[in-house]
Amino acid sequence: MGKPLLEFTESGIYCSAAGVFLDPWKPVDKAIISHGHADHSRWGHKKYITHHRNVPIVKHRLGDIVISGREWGESFTVNGVEFSLHPAGHIIGSSQIRVAYKGEVWVFTGDYKTEDDGLATPYEPVRCHTFISECTFGLPAFKWVPQKDVFSEINSWWATNRALGKTSVLFGYSLGKAQRLLKHLDPGIGKIYTHGAIENMTEVLRHLEHFPATTRITEETKKEALLGHMVLAPPSAHGSPWMRKMAPYETASASGWMAFRGARRRRAMDKGFVLSDHCDWDGLLKSVEATGATKIICTHGYTDIFSRFLREKGYDARTESTQYEGETGEVDPETQKVR
């Protein structure tokens, strides 16, 4: 039996025929990066290749690095192995990585979601023989409601708080979730203020997308100025001294984990909105089916449950250990704290 096209090593997913790693977690010579979250794009590689919309994100996070950008579907060859990037729909610039060699095709998804959020380039299924999939929310209990319904609920919550003279503090990761929230908040309700971590990342992305106007919260910002308005902040700000000037306020979290009963209470939030940048159970299953793949490798999340279900459906499915952590452990690009 020959060596597989992609191998799971102590440094990351490796294509030995090309001498290239995909989203490696240890420093390597050449890395193809799926997206900008810190568990997938790490410091220390000699050369980075990623989608051109992800280039400013990675450079903002990692500093002075050697990096080049590619377009969707643009084919590039390394030692006879053909690579191309395809939309993953997870966050701005997020890609699936297609690897083809001697008639064999593998696809590595990184992180992905199938719902078009109006911000990330929408997910496109890619035909392959072997599909490497995340399983962050790989349980039948996870079933997302349409985004438009979630944002109707969020904006209604904000309007109610404004009528009560309270500041609305909404928590979301500074890369990805915060911009998705910002894109769909209704600025007709009031002003949108931002924590510095979110403002810094949004400034990087404003030349790629249109966002409503925001105001950075500084030491000079008065508590009275925030009353009735919206504040976007990373989860790391919750319970910190930074929150003191928000009072009186209502807090909310936007996360797929809010689908779990008790999650809002455990996180000491007043409100929880079920909004994820990953697939739900049906999204994962439909994605697997659309690829036409017979071999499925599950990398992070509910891997055992999801792979077992796939085997029952007739797939050759297995799990592999990685250092990717999905929505549970992405690192905030600004604070470098686990989110």
Order of alpha helices (4+ residues) and beta strands (2+ residues): beta-beta-beta-beta-beta-alpha-beta-beta-beta-beta-beta-beta-alpha-beta-alpha-beta-alpha-beta-alpha-beta-beta-alpha-beta-alpha-beta-alpha-beta-alpha
